[in-house]
Amino acid sequence: MIDNQLVFAIYVNAFKQQEIQPLVERVVAFLDRHSVSSLIEPDELTNVDLVISMGGDGTFLKAACMVGEREIPILGINKGRLGFLADVLPSEIEDVLEHVLRRDYMIENHTVIKLEADGECVDCCPFALNDIAVLKRDTASMISIKAYVNGEFLVNYQADGLIIATPTGSTAYSLSNGGPIIVPQSGSLCITPVAPHSLNIRPIVINDTSVIELEVCSRSHNFLVAIDGRSMKLTEGTRLTIRKADYMVKLVKLKNQRYFSTLHRKLMWGADSRQ
């Protein structure tokens, strides 16, 4: 039975507005036919039951940031490239929405991490679904990052940067720097160096209840922090604290969507060109 009391909010990739507009119209028309309310990029999410992200994984991350601690479920429609988070194809829109309106879907809870600088929340949204990266600003020299886990000294990284990735983010920037793939509900975080100077420095997986503290030294006396791609400049000596947030991001998944099949399809996991 269709639940027409639901209220949907739709967020669109602003850079692909013209390209995505026909898909937005399809979604709105489908919901209208079922007497379901939809709001296009509302300023307020009060009384919204489900958010639809239309774009790619970057748009999904922005939608997750806007939803924040409200924990409203998010459905991602892919009009980008990889589409690991936004995994609904345009050709599947009506079929997937039909399942959603019948509440025939699952909710996956995904870990979020939070950044504090000198014990305070940073100016921009401090929460990341994928990763928080500490990076050098210039191309000339590495930065030095002293890392502590639960107060215990881990290592002094000499590298171009350091990535703290959630299981969700383990298939993103961390993976391209040699980090492992971590299953979403594994209760872990990964610390992955970016181009480390020492070959015996490798990614390490820790419990997601751990508190990570970082001290950064740089010849330029400042460095970059990227929170799910939202970057800002901080001064040398700023003490960073990264910990698990008090809420989760809820992803809408159909019952036939499975994590390992997504790995096979999106990352060509286990593909053999000899076959």
C-alpha positions in Angstrom: 0.0 0.0 0.0 1.4 3.4 -1.0 2.0 5.9 1.8 0.9 9.3 0.3 1.5 11.1 3.6 5.2 11.2 3.0 7.0 14.5 2.3 10.1 14.4 0.1 12.9 17.0 -0.2 14.9 17.1 -3.5 18.5 18.4 -3.7 20.2 18.8 -7.0 23.8 19.3 -8.2 23.8 23.0 -8.9 26.5 22.6 -11.6 24.4 20.2 -13.5 21.0 21.9 -13.0 20.1 22.0 -16.7 21.1 18.4 -17.3 19.3 17.1 -14.3 16.1 19.2 -14.6 14.3 16.6 -16.8 15.0 14.0 -14.1 13.7 16.3 -11.4 10.5 16.8 -13.4 10.2 13.0 -13.7 10.5 12.6 -9.9 8.1 15.4 -9.1 5.5 14.1 -11.7 5.7 10.6 -10.3 5.2 11.8 -6.7 2.3 14.1 -7.9 0.6 11.2 -9.5 0.6 9.5 -6.1 -0.5 12.7 -4.3 2.9 12.8 -2.5 4.3 16.2 -1.5 7.8 17.2 -2.8 9.9 20.3 -2.0 12.8 21.4 -4.2 15.8 22.4 -2.2 13.9 23.7 0.9 15.6 25.9 3.4 13.9 24.0 6.2 13.7 20.2 6.6 10.9 20.3 9.2 8.4 17.5 8.6 10.4 16.1 5.7 10.4 12.3 5.7 13.0 11.5 3.0 15.6 13.4 1.1 16.4 12.6 -2.6 19.9 13.6 -3.8 20.2 14.0 -7.5 23.7 14.3 -8.9 26.7 12.2 -8.0 28.4 11.2 -4.8 29.5 14.8 -4.2 25.9 15.9 -4.2 25.0 13.1 -1.8 27.7 14.2 0.6 26.3 17.8 0.5 22.8 16.5 1.2 24.1 14.4 4.1 25.7 17.6 5.5 22.4 19.5 5.2 20.4 16.7 6.8 23.0 16.5 9.6 21.7 15.3 13.0 18.1 15.1 11.9 18.9 11.6 10.5 16.4 11.9 7.7 16.9 8.9 5.3 18.6 9.8 2.0 18.0 8.3 -1.5 20.7 8.9 -4.0 19.9 9.2 -7.8 23.1 9.1 -9.8 23.8 11.5 -12.6 27.5 11.7 -11.9 30.4 9.3 -12.5 31.0 6.5 -10.1 27.8 6.7 -8.1 28.8 4.6 -5.0 26.5 6.4 -2.6 24.1 7.7 -5.2 23.5 4.3 -6.8 20.0 4.6 -8.4 20.2 4.9 -12.1 18.0 7.3 -14.0 16.3 4.4 -15.7 15.4 3.0 -12.3 13.7 6.1 -10.8 10.1 5.2 -11.1 10.6 1.6 -10.0 12.7 2.6 -6.9 10.3 5.4 -5.9 7.4 2.8 -6.1 9.2 0.7 -3.6 9.9 3.7 -1.4 6.3 4.8 -1.3 5.3 1.3 -0.3 8.0 1.4 2.4 9.6 -1.6 0.8 13.2 -0.7 1.4 16.0 -1.0 4.0 17.8 1.7 6.0 21.6 1.4 6.2 23.2 3.3 9.1 26.6 4.9 8.2 29.2 6.2 10.6 29.9 10.0 10.6 33.1 11.6 12.0 33.5 15.1 13.5 36.4 17.5 13.5 37.3 19.9 16.3 40.1 22.5 16.2 41.6 23.4 19.5 38.6 21.9 21.2 36.1 23.9 19.2 33.9 23.1 16.2 35.3 24.5 13.0 33.5 27.3 11.1 32.1 25.1 8.3 30.1 21.9 8.8 32.4 19.8 11.0 30.9 16.4 10.1 32.1 14.0 7.4 30.4 10.9 6.0 33.5 9.9 3.9 36.7 11.4 5.3 38.6 14.2 6.9 41.9 14.9 5.2 44.8 17.0 6.5 46.9 18.2 3.5 49.9 20.4 2.7 49.1 23.7 1.0 52.0 24.1 -1.4 53.7 21.7 -3.8 57.2 22.1 -2.4 57.5 20.2 0.9 55.8 17.7 3.1 54.1 18.4 6.3 54.8 16.7 9.7 51.7 15.2 11.5 52.0 13.8 15.0 49.1 11.4 15.5 47.7 10.2 18.8 45.0 7.6 19.4 43.2 7.7 22.7 46.1 9.8 24.1 48.7 7.3 23.0 51.3 8.4 20.5 50.9 6.6 17.2 53.5 8.0 14.8 54.9 11.2 13.3 53.8 11.2 9.7 56.1 12.9 7.2 53.8 13.0 4.2 51.8 15.1 1.8 48.8 14.5 4.1 46.7 12.2 6.2 43.2 10.8 5.7 40.9 9.7 8.4 38.2 7.6 6.6 35.0 6.1 7.7 34.0 2.7 6.3 31.8 4.6 3.8 34.9 6.7 2.8 37.2 3.7 2.6 36.3 3.3 -1.1 37.1 7.0 -1.9 40.3 9.1 -1.3 41.7 6.6 1.2 41.4 3.7 -1.3 43.3 5.7 -4.0 46.1 6.1 -1.4 46.4 2.4 -0.7 43.9 2.1 2.1 41.8 -1.0 2.6 38.1 -1.4 1.8 36.1 -1.5 5.0 32.6 -2.9 5.2 30.1 -0.2 6.3 28.9 -1.7 9.6 32.4 -2.9 10.8 32.8 -0.3 13.5 36.2 0.9 12.3 38.1 3.9 11.0 41.1 4.0 8.8 44.1 6.3 9.1 45.8 6.5 5.7 48.9 8.6 4.9 49.1 10.5 1.6 52.5 9.9 -0.2 54.4 9.2 3.1 58.2 9.7 3.0 58.9 6.4 4.7 58.0 3.2 2.9 57.3 1.4 6.2 54.4 3.7 7.1 51.1 2.0 6.1 47.4 2.6 6.7 46.1 1.4 10.0 42.5 0.4 11.0 41.3 1.4 14.5 38.0 1.1 16.4 35.5 3.9 15.6 35.2 4.7 19.3 38.8 5.9 19.3 39.6 9.6 19.6 42.3 10.8 17.1 44.4 13.9 17.9 46.7 15.5 15.3 49.4 18.1 15.6 50.7 19.6 12.3 54.0 21.3 11.5 54.5 22.9 8.1 57.2 25.1 6.5 54.5 27.3 5.2 53.1 27.6 8.8 49.6 26.6 7.7 47.9 23.6 6.1 44.5 22.5 4.6 41.8 20.4 6.2 39.2 18.9 3.8 35.9 17.7 5.4 34.2 15.6 2.7 35.9 17.9 0.2 35.0 21.1 2.0 38.4 22.7 2.5 39.7 25.4 4.8 43.1 26.7 5.9 44.3 26.4 9.4 47.5 27.7 11.1 50.4 25.5 12.2 50.0 24.5 15.8 46.2 24.0 15.7 45.4 20.8 17.5 42.9 18.7 15.6 40.6 16.2 17.3 38.6 13.7 15.2 36.0 11.4 16.8 32.8 9.5 15.9 29.7 11.8 15.7 26.7 11.2 17.9 24.5 10.5 14.9 24.5 8.3 11.7 23.6 9.0 8.1 20.7 6.8 7.0 20.9 5.5 3.4 17.8 4.2 1.6 18.5 0.8 -0.1 16.3 -1.6 -1.8 16.3 -5.1 -0.5 18.1 -6.5 -3.6 21.0 -4.0 -3.2 24.0 -5.5 -1.5 27.4 -4.1 -0.6 29.5 -6.7 -2.3 27.5 -6.6 -5.5 28.0 -2.8 -5.5 31.8 -3.4 -5.2 31.7 -5.8 -8.1 29.6 -3.4 -10.3 31.2 0.0 -9.4 34.8 -1.0 -8.7 35.1 -4.0 -11.0 35.9 -6.0 -7.8 37.3 -9.4 -8.8 36.9 -8.7 -12.5 39.1 -11.0 -14.7 39.9 -9.6 -18.1 40.9 -13.1 -19.2 37.3 -14.3 -19.1 
